[in-house]
Amino acid sequence: MMEKQNQLLLDDGYFLTVLMLKLLNTCIKQKMRKHRPLNGNV
């Protein structure tokens, strides 16, 4: 029983980490997009 709960916690942690990385990636892309018009469309 305890082992199963630990596995669930690990899966949740992994899912949250992936989610955070995706959010970070999106934020960075949006910031880059905002800066792009300044030096012309490349």
PDBQT receptor file of N, H, CA, C and O in Angstrom, charges set to zero:
ATOM      1  N   MET A   1       0.831  -1.200   0.000  1.00  0.00    +0.000 N 
ATOM      2  CA  MET A   1       0.000   0.000   0.000  1.00  0.00    +0.000 C 
ATOM      3  C   MET A   1       0.878   1.268   0.000  1.00  0.00    +0.000 C 
ATOM      4  O   MET A   1       0.672   2.185  -0.794  1.00  0.00    +0.000 OA
ATOM      5  N   MET A   2       1.834   1.287   0.889  1.00  0.00    +0.000 N 
ATOM      6  H   MET A   2       2.001   0.541   1.534  1.00  0.00    +0.000 HD
ATOM      7  CA  MET A   2       2.703   2.456   0.977  1.00  0.00    +0.000 C 
ATOM      8  C   MET A   2       3.516   2.635  -0.305  1.00  0.00    +0.000 C 
ATOM      9  O   MET A   2       3.723   3.756  -0.769  1.00  0.00    +0.000 OA
ATOM     10  N   GLU A   3       3.971   1.520  -0.867  1.00  0.00    +0.000 N 
ATOM     11  H   GLU A   3       3.803   0.610  -0.490  1.00  0.00    +0.000 HD
ATOM     12  CA  GLU A   3       4.774   1.602  -2.092  1.00  0.00    +0.000 C 
ATOM     13  C   GLU A   3       3.961   2.223  -3.227  1.00  0.00    +0.000 C 
ATOM     14  O   GLU A   3       4.471   3.018  -4.016  1.00  0.00    +0.000 OA
ATOM     15  N   LYS A   4       2.687   1.841  -3.289  1.00  0.00    +0.000 N 
ATOM     16  H   LYS A   4       2.272   1.195  -2.648  1.00  0.00    +0.000 HD
ATOM     17  CA  LYS A   4       1.829   2.368  -4.348  1.00  0.00    +0.000 C 
ATOM     18  C   LYS A   4       1.661   3.881  -4.176  1.00  0.00    +0.000 C 
ATOM     19  O   LYS A   4       1.695   4.630  -5.153  1.00  0.00    +0.000 OA
ATOM     20  N   GLN A   5       1.480   4.321  -2.930  1.00  0.00    +0.000 N 
ATOM     21  H   GLN A   5       1.452   3.713  -2.137  1.00  0.00    +0.000 HD
ATOM     22  CA  GLN A   5       1.320   5.752  -2.671  1.00  0.00    +0.000 C 
ATOM     23  C   GLN A   5       2.582   6.509  -3.064  1.00  0.00    +0.000 C 
ATOM     24  O   GLN A   5       2.508   7.588  -3.653  1.00  0.00    +0.000 OA
ATOM     25  N   ASN A   6       3.736   5.942  -2.738  1.00  0.00    +0.000 N 
ATOM     26  H   ASN A   6       3.796   5.066  -2.260  1.00  0.00    +0.000 HD
ATOM     27  CA  ASN A   6       4.995   6.591  -3.097  1.00  0.00    +0.000 C 
ATOM     28  C   ASN A   6       5.112   6.732  -4.608  1.00  0.00    +0.000 C 
ATOM     29  O   ASN A   6       5.565   7.761  -5.109  1.00  0.00    +0.000 OA
ATOM     30  N   GLN A   7       4.704   5.701  -5.326  1.00  0.00    +0.000 N 
ATOM     31  H   GLN A   7       4.336   4.865  -4.919  1.00  0.00    +0.000 HD
ATOM     32  CA  GLN A   7       4.773   5.739  -6.789  1.00  0.00    +0.000 C 
ATOM     33  C   GLN A   7       3.864   6.841  -7.327  1.00  0.00    +0.000 C 
ATOM     34  O   GLN A   7       4.222   7.542  -8.273  1.00  0.00    +0.000 OA
ATOM     35  N   LEU A   8       2.696   6.990  -6.723  1.00  0.00    +0.000 N 
ATOM     36  H   LEU A   8       2.405   6.420  -5.954  1.00  0.00    +0.000 HD
ATOM     37  CA  LEU A   8       1.772   8.040  -7.148  1.00  0.00    +0.000 C 
ATOM     38  C   LEU A   8       2.388   9.407  -6.910  1.00  0.00    +0.000 C 
ATOM     39  O   LEU A   8       2.287  10.298  -7.753  1.00  0.00    +0.000 OA
ATOM     40  N   LEU A   9       3.029   9.571  -5.753  1.00  0.00    +0.000 N 
ATOM     41  H   LEU A   9       3.111   8.847  -5.067  1.00  0.00    +0.000 HD
ATOM     42  CA  LEU A   9       3.673  10.842  -5.433  1.00  0.00    +0.000 C 
ATOM     43  C   LEU A   9       4.762  11.145  -6.449  1.00  0.00    +0.000 C 
ATOM     44  O   LEU A   9       4.908  12.283  -6.897  1.00  0.00    +0.000 OA
ATOM     45  N   LEU A  10       5.520  10.129  -6.807  1.00  0.00    +0.000 N 
ATOM     46  H   LEU A  10       5.402   9.205  -6.444  1.00  0.00    +0.000 HD
ATOM     47  CA  LEU A  10       6.592  10.319  -7.794  1.00  0.00    +0.000 C 
ATOM     48  C   LEU A  10       6.000  10.747  -9.130  1.00  0.00    +0.000 C 
ATOM     49  O   LEU A  10       6.506  11.667  -9.773  1.00  0.00    +0.000 OA
ATOM     50  N   ASP A  11       4.926  10.079  -9.546  1.00  0.00    +0.000 N 
ATOM     51  H   ASP A  11       4.514   9.332  -9.023  1.00  0.00    +0.000 HD
ATOM     52  CA  ASP A  11       4.288  10.423 -10.819  1.00  0.00    +0.000 C 
ATOM     53  C   ASP A  11       3.759  11.855 -10.778  1.00  0.00    +0.000 C 
ATOM     54  O   ASP A  11       3.899  12.600 -11.748  1.00  0.00    +0.000 OA
ATOM     55  N   ASP A  12       3.148  12.240  -9.650  1.00  0.00    +0.000 N 
ATOM     56  H   ASP A  12       3.034  11.635  -8.862  1.00  0.00    +0.000 HD
ATOM     57  CA  ASP A  12       2.632  13.602  -9.504  1.00  0.00    +0.000 C 
ATOM     58  C   ASP A  12       3.769  14.605  -9.595  1.00  0.00    +0.000 C 
ATOM     59  O   ASP A  12       3.649  15.632 -10.264  1.00  0.00    +0.000 OA
ATOM     60  N   GLY A  13       4.876  14.304  -8.918  1.00  0.00    +0.000 N 
ATOM     61  H   GLY A  13       4.973  13.470  -8.375  1.00  0.00    +0.000 HD
ATOM     62  CA  GLY A  13       6.032  15.202  -8.942  1.00  0.00    +0.000 C 
ATOM     63  C   GLY A  13       6.566  15.355 -10.352  1.00  0.00    +0.000 C 
ATOM     64  O   GLY A  13       6.907  16.458 -10.780  1.00  0.00    +0.000 OA
ATOM     65  N   TYR A  14       6.635  14.248 -11.071  1.00  0.00    +0.000 N 
ATOM     66  H   TYR A  14       6.357  13.352 -10.723  1.00  0.00    +0.000 HD
ATOM     67  CA  TYR A  14       7.128  14.279 -12.451  1.00  0.00    +0.000 C 
ATOM     68  C   TYR A  14       6.194  15.117 -13.318  1.00  0.00    +0.000 C 
ATOM     69  O   TYR A  14       6.641  15.937 -14.120  1.00  0.00    +0.000 OA
ATOM     70  N   PHE A  15       4.897  14.901 -13.146  1.00  0.00    +0.000 N 
ATOM     71  H   PHE A  15       4.534  14.235 -12.495  1.00  0.00    +0.000 HD
ATOM     72  CA  PHE A  15       3.900  15.641 -13.925  1.00  0.00    +0.000 C 
ATOM     73  C   PHE A  15       4.011  17.142 -13.661  1.00  0.00    +0.000 C 
ATOM     74  O   PHE A  15       3.976  17.952 -14.587  1.00  0.00    +0.000 OA
ATOM     75  N   LEU A  16       4.147  17.500 -12.367  1.00  0.00    +0.000 N 
ATOM     76  H   LEU A  16       4.175  16.842 -11.615  1.00  0.00    +0.000 HD
ATOM     77  CA  LEU A  16       4.264  18.913 -12.004  1.00  0.00    +0.000 C 
ATOM     78  C   LEU A  16       5.530  19.518 -12.592  1.00  0.00    +0.000 C 
ATOM     79  O   LEU A  16       5.521  20.652 -13.071  1.00  0.00    +0.000 OA
ATOM     80  N   THR A  17       6.620  18.754 -12.554  1.00  0.00    +0.000 N 
ATOM     81  H   THR A  17       6.627  17.832 -12.165  1.00  0.00    +0.000 HD
ATOM     82  CA  THR A  17       7.891  19.261 -13.091  1.00  0.00    +0.000 C 
ATOM     83  C   THR A  17       7.758  19.532 -14.583  1.00  0.00    +0.000 C 
ATOM     84  O   THR A  17       8.202  20.570 -15.073  1.00  0.00    +0.000 OA
ATOM     85  N   VAL A  18       7.148  18.595 -15.304  1.00  0.00    +0.000 N 
ATOM     86  H   VAL A  18       6.787  17.752 -14.906  1.00  0.00    +0.000 HD
ATOM     87  CA  VAL A  18       6.962  18.774 -16.749  1.00  0.00    +0.000 C 
ATOM     88  C   VAL A  18       6.082  19.988 -17.011  1.00  0.00    +0.000 C 
ATOM     89  O   VAL A  18       6.343  20.772 -17.925  1.00  0.00    +0.000 OA
ATOM     90  N   LEU A  19       5.036  20.137 -16.200  1.00  0.00    +0.000 N 
ATOM     91  H   LEU A  19       4.824  19.501 -15.458  1.00  0.00    +0.000 HD
ATOM     92  CA  LEU A  19       4.127  21.266 -16.359  1.00  0.00    +0.000 C 
ATOM     93  C   LEU A  19       4.873  22.585 -16.163  1.00  0.00    +0.000 C 
ATOM     94  O   LEU A  19       4.710  23.525 -16.942  1.00  0.00    +0.000 OA
ATOM     95  N   MET A  20       5.694  22.643 -15.111  1.00  0.00    +0.000 N 
ATOM     96  H   MET A  20       5.826  21.880 -14.478  1.00  0.00    +0.000 HD
ATOM     97  CA  MET A  20       6.462  23.857 -14.822  1.00  0.00    +0.000 C 
ATOM     98  C   MET A  20       7.415  24.175 -15.971  1.00  0.00    +0.000 C 
ATOM     99  O   MET A  20       7.552  25.329 -16.375  1.00  0.00    +0.000 OA
ATOM    100  N   LEU A  21       8.072  23.138 -16.493  1.00  0.00    +0.000 N 
ATOM    101  H   LEU A  21       7.960  22.200 -16.165  1.00  0.00    +0.000 HD
ATOM    102  CA  LEU A  21       9.015  23.351 -17.603  1.00  0.00    +0.000 C 
ATOM    103  C   LEU A  21       8.277  23.885 -18.823  1.00  0.00    +0.000 C 
ATOM    104  O   LEU A  21       8.785  24.760 -19.524  1.00  0.00    +0.000 OA
ATOM    105  N   LYS A  22       7.086  23.363 -19.078  1.00  0.00    +0.000 N 
ATOM    106  H   LYS A  22       6.674  22.652 -18.508  1.00  0.00    +0.000 HD
ATOM    107  CA  LYS A  22       6.303  23.828 -20.230  1.00  0.00    +0.000 C 
ATOM    108  C   LYS A  22       5.916  25.293 -20.039  1.00  0.00    +0.000 C 
ATOM    109  O   LYS A  22       5.998  26.088 -20.976  1.00  0.00    +0.000 OA
ATOM    110  N   LEU A  23       5.490  25.650 -18.815  1.00  0.00    +0.000 N 
ATOM    111  H   LEU A  23       5.423  25.004 -18.055  1.00  0.00    +0.000 HD
ATOM    112  CA  LEU A  23       5.119  27.035 -18.532  1.00  0.00    +0.000 C 
ATOM    113  C   LEU A  23       6.314  27.954 -18.720  1.00  0.00    +0.000 C 
ATOM    114  O   LEU A  23       6.198  29.019 -19.324  1.00  0.00    +0.000 OA
ATOM    115  N   LEU A  24       7.476  27.534 -18.195  1.00  0.00    +0.000 N 
ATOM    116  H   LEU A  24       7.570  26.668 -17.704  1.00  0.00    +0.000 HD
ATOM    117  CA  LEU A  24       8.700  28.326 -18.337  1.00  0.00    +0.000 C 
ATOM    118  C   LEU A  24       9.019  28.528 -19.809  1.00  0.00    +0.000 C 
ATOM    119  O   LEU A  24       9.336  29.637 -20.239  1.00  0.00    +0.000 OA
ATOM    120  N   ASN A  25       8.933  27.462 -20.569  1.00  0.00    +0.000 N 
ATOM    121  H   ASN A  25       8.675  26.561 -20.220  1.00  0.00    +0.000 HD
ATOM    122  CA  ASN A  25       9.234  27.513 -22.001  1.00  0.00    +0.000 C 
ATOM    123  C   ASN A  25       8.316  28.509 -22.704  1.00  0.00    +0.000 C 
ATOM    124  O   ASN A  25       8.761  29.283 -23.551  1.00  0.00    +0.000 OA
ATOM    125  N   THR A  26       7.030  28.484 -22.346  1.00  0.00    +0.000 N 
ATOM    126  H   THR A  26       6.669  27.855 -21.658  1.00  0.00    +0.000 HD
ATOM    127  CA  THR A  26       6.065  29.390 -22.964  1.00  0.00    +0.000 C 
ATOM    128  C   THR A  26       6.385  30.835 -22.616  1.00  0.00    +0.000 C 
ATOM    129  O   THR A  26       6.325  31.715 -23.475  1.00  0.00    +0.000 OA
ATOM    130  N   CYS A  27       6.727  31.080 -21.346  1.00  0.00    +0.000 N 
ATOM    131  H   CYS A  27       6.776  30.366 -20.648  1.00  0.00    +0.000 HD
ATOM    132  CA  CYS A  27       7.059  32.441 -20.899  1.00  0.00    +0.000 C 
ATOM    133  C   CYS A  27       8.265  32.965 -21.663  1.00  0.00    +0.000 C 
ATOM    134  O   CYS A  27       8.268  34.107 -22.123  1.00  0.00    +0.000 OA
ATOM    135  N   ILE A  28       9.287  32.130 -21.796  1.00  0.00    +0.000 N 
ATOM    136  H   ILE A  28       9.284  31.203 -21.423  1.00  0.00    +0.000 HD
ATOM    137  CA  ILE A  28      10.509  32.541 -22.496  1.00  0.00    +0.000 C 
ATOM    138  C   ILE A  28      10.200  32.847 -23.953  1.00  0.00    +0.000 C 
ATOM    139  O   ILE A  28      10.694  33.834 -24.498  1.00  0.00    +0.000 OA
ATOM    140  N   LYS A  29       9.394  32.015 -24.582  1.00  0.00    +0.000 N 
ATOM    141  H   LYS A  29       8.993  31.213 -24.139  1.00  0.00    +0.000 HD
ATOM    142  CA  LYS A  29       9.048  32.227 -25.995  1.00  0.00    +0.000 C 
ATOM    143  C   LYS A  29       8.296  33.543 -26.159  1.00  0.00    +0.000 C 
ATOM    144  O   LYS A  29       8.545  34.285 -27.108  1.00  0.00    +0.000 OA
ATOM    145  N   GLN A  30       7.372  33.837 -25.236  1.00  0.00    +0.000 N 
ATOM    146  H   GLN A  30       7.169  33.233 -24.465  1.00  0.00    +0.000 HD
ATOM    147  CA  GLN A  30       6.597  35.069 -25.324  1.00  0.00    +0.000 C 
ATOM    148  C   GLN A  30       7.500  36.277 -25.149  1.00  0.00    +0.000 C 
ATOM    149  O   GLN A  30       7.331  37.285 -25.836  1.00  0.00    +0.000 OA
ATOM    150  N   LYS A  31       8.461  36.184 -24.234  1.00  0.00    +0.000 N 
ATOM    151  H   LYS A  31       8.598  35.366 -23.677  1.00  0.00    +0.000 HD
ATOM    152  CA  LYS A  31       9.388  37.298 -24.014  1.00  0.00    +0.000 C 
ATOM    153  C   LYS A  31      10.231  37.531 -25.258  1.00  0.00    +0.000 C 
ATOM    154  O   LYS A  31      10.473  38.674 -25.648  1.00  0.00    +0.000 OA
ATOM    155  N   MET A  32      10.682  36.434 -25.884  1.00  0.00    +0.000 N 
ATOM    156  H   MET A  32      10.486  35.506 -25.567  1.00  0.00    +0.000 HD
ATOM    157  CA  MET A  32      11.496  36.557 -27.085  1.00  0.00    +0.000 C 
ATOM    158  C   MET A  32      10.677  37.216 -28.198  1.00  0.00    +0.000 C 
ATOM    159  O   MET A  32      11.196  38.033 -28.958  1.00  0.00    +0.000 OA
ATOM    160  N   ARG A  33       9.410  36.857 -28.284  1.00  0.00    +0.000 N 
ATOM    161  H   ARG A  33       8.989  36.194 -27.666  1.00  0.00    +0.000 HD
ATOM    162  CA  ARG A  33       8.550  37.405 -29.328  1.00  0.00    +0.000 C 
ATOM    163  C   ARG A  33       8.397  38.913 -29.154  1.00  0.00    +0.000 C 
ATOM    164  O   ARG A  33       8.370  39.660 -30.131  1.00  0.00    +0.000 OA
ATOM    165  N   LYS A  34       8.297  39.352 -27.898  1.00  0.00    +0.000 N 
ATOM    166  H   LYS A  34       8.319  38.745 -27.104  1.00  0.00    +0.000 HD
ATOM    167  CA  LYS A  34       8.122  40.784 -27.634  1.00  0.00    +0.000 C 
ATOM    168  C   LYS A  34       9.360  41.564 -28.060  1.00  0.00    +0.000 C 
ATOM    169  O   LYS A  34       9.253  42.702 -28.518  1.00  0.00    +0.000 OA
ATOM    170  N   HIS A  35      10.532  40.957 -27.911  1.00  0.00    +0.000 N 
ATOM    171  H   HIS A  35      10.619  40.033 -27.539  1.00  0.00    +0.000 HD
ATOM    172  CA  HIS A  35      11.772  41.655 -28.246  1.00  0.00    +0.000 C 
ATOM    173  C   HIS A  35      12.054  41.630 -29.749  1.00  0.00    +0.000 C 
ATOM    174  O   HIS A  35      12.771  42.489 -30.263  1.00  0.00    +0.000 OA
ATOM    175  N   ARG A  36      11.497  40.661 -30.442  1.00  0.00    +0.000 N 
ATOM    176  H   ARG A  36      10.915  39.963 -30.025  1.00  0.00    +0.000 HD
ATOM    177  CA  ARG A  36      11.825  40.462 -31.857  1.00  0.00    +0.000 C 
ATOM    178  C   ARG A  36      11.490  41.675 -32.741  1.00  0.00    +0.000 C 
ATOM    179  O   ARG A  36      12.318  42.053 -33.571  1.00  0.00    +0.000 OA
ATOM    180  N   PRO A  37      10.311  42.300 -32.597  1.00  0.00    +0.000 N 
ATOM    181  CA  PRO A  37       9.975  43.429 -33.480  1.00  0.00    +0.000 C 
ATOM    182  C   PRO A  37      10.981  44.574 -33.404  1.00  0.00    +0.000 C 
ATOM    183  O   PRO A  37      11.120  45.332 -34.364  1.00  0.00    +0.000 OA
ATOM    184  N   LEU A  38      11.688  44.713 -32.272  1.00  0.00    +0.000 N 
ATOM    185  H   LEU A  38      11.574  44.098 -31.492  1.00  0.00    +0.000 HD
ATOM    186  CA  LEU A  38      12.634  45.818 -32.110  1.00  0.00    +0.000 C 
ATOM    187  C   LEU A  38      13.753  45.744 -33.138  1.00  0.00    +0.000 C 
ATOM    188  O   LEU A  38      14.150  46.764 -33.701  1.00  0.00    +0.000 OA
ATOM    189  N   ASN A  39      14.267  44.531 -33.386  1.00  0.00    +0.000 N 
ATOM    190  H   ASN A  39      13.945  43.702 -32.929  1.00  0.00    +0.000 HD
ATOM    191  CA  ASN A  39      15.364  44.418 -34.357  1.00  0.00    +0.000 C 
ATOM    192  C   ASN A  39      14.848  43.879 -35.696  1.00  0.00    +0.000 C 
ATOM    193  O   ASN A  39      15.589  43.225 -36.430  1.00  0.00    +0.000 OA
ATOM    194  N   GLY A  40      13.604  44.149 -36.003  1.00  0.00    +0.000 N 
ATOM    195  H   GLY A  40      13.003  44.681 -35.407  1.00  0.00    +0.000 HD
ATOM    196  CA  GLY A  40      13.049  43.734 -37.294  1.00  0.00    +0.000 C 
ATOM    197  C   GLY A  40      12.694  42.266 -37.326  1.00  0.00    +0.000 C 
ATOM    198  O   GLY A  40      13.230  41.475 -36.550  1.00  0.00    +0.000 OA
ATOM    199  N   ASN A  41      11.791  41.898 -38.218  1.00  0.00    +0.000 N 
ATOM    200  H   ASN A  41      11.356  42.541 -38.848  1.00  0.00    +0.000 HD
ATOM    201  CA  ASN A  41      11.400  40.486 -38.343  1.00  0.00    +0.000 C 
ATOM    202  C   ASN A  41      12.521  39.683 -38.976  1.00  0.00    +0.000 C 
ATOM    203  O   ASN A  41      12.968  39.978 -40.084  1.00  0.00    +0.000 OA
ATOM    204  N   VAL A  42      12.967  38.663 -38.255  1.00  0.00    +0.000 N 
ATOM    205  H   VAL A  42      12.603  38.424 -37.355  1.00  0.00    +0.000 HD
ATOM    206  CA  VAL A  42      14.067  37.835 -38.765  1.00  0.00    +0.000 C 
ATOM    207  C   VAL A  42      13.514  36.466 -39.148  1.00  0.00    +0.000 C 
ATOM    208  O   VAL A  42      14.265  35.602 -39.602  1.00  0.00    +0.000 OA
TER     209      VAL A  42
